[in-house]
Each structure stands twice: as C-alpha cells, then as structure tokens.
Amino acid sequence: MSAQVEVRSVSKLYPAAGQKPSWALQDVSLDIRAGEFMCAIGPSGCGKTTLLNMIAGFLEPTRGTITLDGREIRGPGSDRGVVFQEYALFPWLTARKNVEFGLRQQKMPPAERQVLVDRFLALAGLSHAAHRYPFELSGGMRQRVAVVRALVTNPRILLMDEPFAAVDAMTRATLQEELLRIWKEVRLGIFFITHNIEEAVFLAQRIVVMSPFPGRIKEIVDVDLPYPRDRGSAEFAAMYSRVSHAFHEGEESA
C-alpha cells in the first residue's frame, strides 16, 4: 500500500508572549497509506492536533514538509475532509443543507447534488432526519451529519480530531461501528486522533503513539486484528495492553 500523506522531519514552534517559544512537535516523520485507518494517541501536549492541523493546511510547519499525493500541502483544500470534536454544524441549516453545503460551494448542479446527498445521508442512516435542524438531532446524529458532510465532497483523506469525545459511552461505541462501516464502503484514508486507547485498538490498522514536550513519535503499532473486532477477546486485551504500555511510557517520559 503506497504512502498518500508523507510527513517529513516536521517541527512546529509556537511563539509565546513574553516567554521562550516552545516546540509543539519536533522532527516528526510519518506515512499515511492510501485507504488506511490510522489513529494517533498520546498525552495532552504531544502535538496530535497540531499535526492534524498541519495536514489539514490550517497551520504551516516551522521546519519540514508534508505532502498529499506527492504535492506539498500549503493550505486547506477540498482534498482533505476535517471533522472536529465540536459538531461545527450550521444551526440555521437542516441536516440535508449542512451536508450539501460544500457541494454548493463547488457549484455542483442541483440534480447531481441531490443524488449525492441522498446517498451519503442513507449511508449514515440519516435519511429520516434530512429535514431536521441540528437542535432536533441527538449528539450522535449531529456527529454523523458532520462526518458525511466531510465525505460528500470526495476528499482524498478524512482527518478526525477526537470526533466522539463529546458523546456518551454507548453512543460512542455505536459511532465507532458506523464509522468503520462507512470507511469500508468509501475506502478512503482516515487519520483519527483520540485519547482513548480502546477506541484506537477497535478502529485502527496502525496506531501512532506520541510523547510530549516536544511532541515526537514514540512508536507505531501495527494492529493485526481482523474486523469486526471483539472488545472482549483475549487478542483485543493483549493489543490494548501493548498500546497502553507504550502510551503510559510516553507519559512517564514527559
């Protein structure tokens, strides 16, 4: 599987008013493969969100380069979909209007737009809620709207910054299963940030374990468990233990 995103010797320095500037990331190199589901975990301050924001084009590296399909990333683009922890939906638009917003910006003809939005609403189990406003939707439904809004514009990769952190445990488990189902359907790469080790083991093909101050990659763990994954299996427990050890070893080194 070829590398789609290439992060090469990337560092990010943040200035601080009246204080010494601090490195959020230092000398990070990473490949995200085409169609891969990759999770990044690590303690607070390890630069996970900074790395995601640089891949998204919201931030520029202080040093190093990031490329997507061989082209250096120099700003945001429709080839990258982004989903945040906050739902970031337009409250004055229905679920349908939220999902089709990017397609309107791309000036897609209405007939094509309708077919595409219908497909993605159905893919996320949201057809019945198409005409509801965000305040009429549960937290899980709002986040599904956010996911399909990011997917409908046909990005090359989906970047997700702790997207399920704000929902309850049961809804979170359901959203994880639905995200895997959607990922298998659309088969695009996903870079997913989480603090939750179980979530990373349940979702990812590879897990990037990061250490802080400054942020560096400590270890990349191959999760060689078949889908669907059984959280109660001995194999899952063993993988959880392995990732947990690397995670907490990173904390201790902070």
C-alpha positions in Angstrom: 0.0 0.0 0.0 1.6 3.3 -1.1 2.0 6.4 1.1 -0.6 9.0 0.4 0.4 11.5 3.1 4.1 11.9 3.7 5.3 13.9 6.8 9.0 14.5 6.6 11.1 15.9 9.6 8.3 18.2 10.6 8.7 20.6 13.6 6.3 23.3 14.8 7.4 26.2 17.0 4.8 28.3 18.8 5.7 31.8 19.9 4.7 32.8 23.5 4.2 36.4 24.6 6.9 37.3 27.0 8.2 33.7 27.2 10.5 31.4 25.4 8.9 29.9 22.2 8.0 26.2 22.7 8.2 23.3 20.3 4.8 21.6 19.9 6.3 19.0 17.5 9.9 18.2 16.7 11.3 16.0 13.9 8.2 14.0 13.2 8.2 11.7 10.1 5.2 9.6 9.2 3.5 8.0 6.2 -0.3 7.6 6.0 -1.1 4.9 3.4 -3.9 5.2 0.8 -7.1 3.8 2.3 -5.6 3.3 5.7 -7.3 3.8 9.0 -4.6 5.3 11.3 -5.1 6.6 14.9 -2.8 8.9 16.8 -2.8 8.8 20.6 -0.7 10.4 23.3 -1.0 12.5 26.4 -2.0 16.2 26.4 0.6 18.4 24.8 2.1 15.7 22.5 1.1 17.7 19.4 -1.6 15.4 17.9 -3.9 18.2 17.0 -1.0 20.3 15.7 0.0 17.5 13.4 -3.6 17.1 12.2 -4.0 20.8 11.6 -0.8 20.9 9.5 -2.0 18.0 7.4 -5.3 19.9 7.0 -3.4 23.0 6.0 -4.6 25.2 8.8 -1.0 25.5 10.2 2.3 25.6 8.4 5.3 23.6 9.7 8.2 25.6 11.1 10.5 23.0 9.5 10.0 20.0 7.3 7.4 19.2 4.6 4.0 17.5 4.4 2.8 16.2 1.0 -0.5 14.7 -0.2 -0.3 12.6 -3.3 3.2 14.0 -3.9 2.1 17.7 -3.7 3.2 19.8 -0.8 0.4 21.0 1.4 0.4 24.8 1.6 -3.1 25.5 2.8 -6.6 24.0 3.3 -8.2 22.1 0.3 -11.2 20.1 -0.6 -8.9 17.0 -1.0 -8.9 16.8 2.8 -12.1 16.5 4.9 -12.0 17.5 8.5 -14.3 16.5 11.4 -13.8 18.2 14.8 -14.8 17.2 18.4 -17.4 20.0 18.3 -20.1 19.2 15.6 -19.5 22.6 13.8 -22.8 22.4 12.0 -24.6 25.5 10.8 -27.5 25.7 13.3 -29.8 27.5 10.8 -29.5 24.7 8.2 -31.1 21.3 8.1 -29.1 18.1 8.1 -29.5 18.0 4.3 -28.5 21.6 3.8 -25.4 21.1 6.1 -24.3 18.0 4.1 -24.7 19.7 0.7 -23.0 23.0 1.8 -19.6 22.1 0.3 -21.2 20.9 -2.9 -23.0 24.2 -3.3 -19.6 25.9 -2.8 -18.2 23.7 -5.6 -21.2 24.8 -7.7 -22.3 21.2 -8.4 -25.6 21.2 -10.4 -28.7 20.7 -8.2 -29.7 17.3 -9.6 -26.2 15.8 -9.1 -26.1 17.3 -5.7 -29.4 15.8 -4.6 -28.3 12.3 -5.7 -25.0 12.5 -3.9 -26.5 13.9 -0.7 -29.2 11.3 -0.7 -26.6 8.6 -1.0 -24.5 9.8 1.9 -27.5 10.5 4.2 -28.6 6.9 3.6 -25.0 5.6 4.1 -25.1 7.2 7.6 -28.6 6.2 8.4 -29.8 9.8 8.3 -32.4 9.8 5.5 -35.3 10.1 8.0 -33.6 13.1 9.6 -32.7 15.0 6.5 -35.1 17.9 7.2 -34.3 18.3 10.9 -32.2 21.1 12.3 -29.2 20.4 14.5 -31.0 21.2 17.7 -33.5 18.5 16.8 -30.8 15.8 16.5 -29.0 13.8 19.2 -25.3 14.3 19.7 -24.6 11.1 17.8 -26.7 12.1 14.8 -25.1 15.5 14.7 -21.7 14.0 14.5 -22.8 11.6 11.7 -24.0 14.7 9.8 -20.6 16.2 10.3 -18.9 13.0 9.1 -20.9 12.8 5.9 -20.6 16.5 5.2 -16.8 16.0 5.2 -17.1 12.9 3.0 -19.6 14.1 0.4 -17.1 16.3 -1.4 -15.0 13.2 -2.2 -11.8 14.1 -0.2 -8.6 12.0 -0.6 -8.3 11.7 3.2 -10.5 12.3 6.2 -9.0 14.0 9.3 -10.8 13.5 12.6 -9.9 15.3 15.8 -11.4 13.4 18.8 -14.8 13.3 17.0 -16.6 11.1 19.5 -15.2 12.6 22.7 -18.4 14.6 23.5 -20.9 11.7 23.4 -21.8 9.1 26.0 -20.0 5.7 26.0 -22.9 3.8 24.4 -23.3 6.3 21.6 -19.5 6.4 21.1 -19.4 2.6 20.6 -22.2 2.8 18.0 -20.4 5.7 16.2 -17.2 3.7 16.1 -19.0 0.8 14.4 -20.8 3.1 12.0 -17.5 4.9 11.1 -15.9 1.5 10.3 -18.9 0.6 8.1 -18.7 3.9 6.2 -14.9 3.6 5.9 -15.2 0.1 4.3 -17.8 1.5 1.9 -16.0 4.6 0.7 -12.4 3.2 1.2 -10.5 6.5 1.8 -7.7 7.1 4.3 -8.6 8.2 7.8 -6.3 9.9 10.3 -8.1 9.8 13.7 -7.0 11.5 16.9 -8.1 10.1 20.2 -7.1 9.9 23.9 -9.0 6.6 24.2 -6.8 3.5 23.8 -9.7 1.1 23.4 -11.1 3.3 20.7 -7.8 3.3 18.8 -7.4 -0.5 19.1 -11.0 -1.0 17.9 -10.7 1.2 14.9 -7.1 1.4 13.6 -4.9 -0.6 11.3 -1.9 1.3 12.8 -1.6 3.4 15.9 0.8 6.2 16.3 1.8 6.6 19.9 3.2 10.1 20.7 5.2 11.5 23.6 5.1 15.2 24.6 7.3 18.2 25.3 8.1 18.4 22.4 5.8 16.1 20.5 7.5 13.1 19.0 6.5 9.7 17.6 7.4 7.1 20.2 6.1 4.0 18.5 3.9 2.9 15.6 1.9 -0.2 16.4 0.5 -2.5 13.8 -2.9 -3.7 14.9 -3.1 -7.1 13.3 -6.6 -7.9 14.4 -9.3 -8.8 11.9 -12.5 -6.8 11.5 -15.0 -6.8 13.1 -13.1 -6.7 16.4 -14.3 -8.3 19.6 -13.6 -6.0 22.6 -13.9 -9.0 24.9 -11.4 -11.3 23.2 -8.0 -12.2 24.6 -6.4 -10.9 21.4 -8.0 -7.5 21.8 -6.9 -7.4 25.5 -3.3 -8.2 24.5 -3.3 -5.4 21.9 -4.8 -3.0 24.4 -2.1 -3.9 26.9 0.7 -3.4 24.3 -0.6 0.0 23.3 -1.3 1.1 26.9 2.2 0.3 27.9 3.6 2.4 25.0 1.1 5.2 25.9 2.0 5.4 29.6 5.7 5.0 28.9 5.3 8.2 26.9 3.6 9.9 29.8 6.3 9.0 32.2 9.0 10.4 29.9 7.2 13.8 29.8 
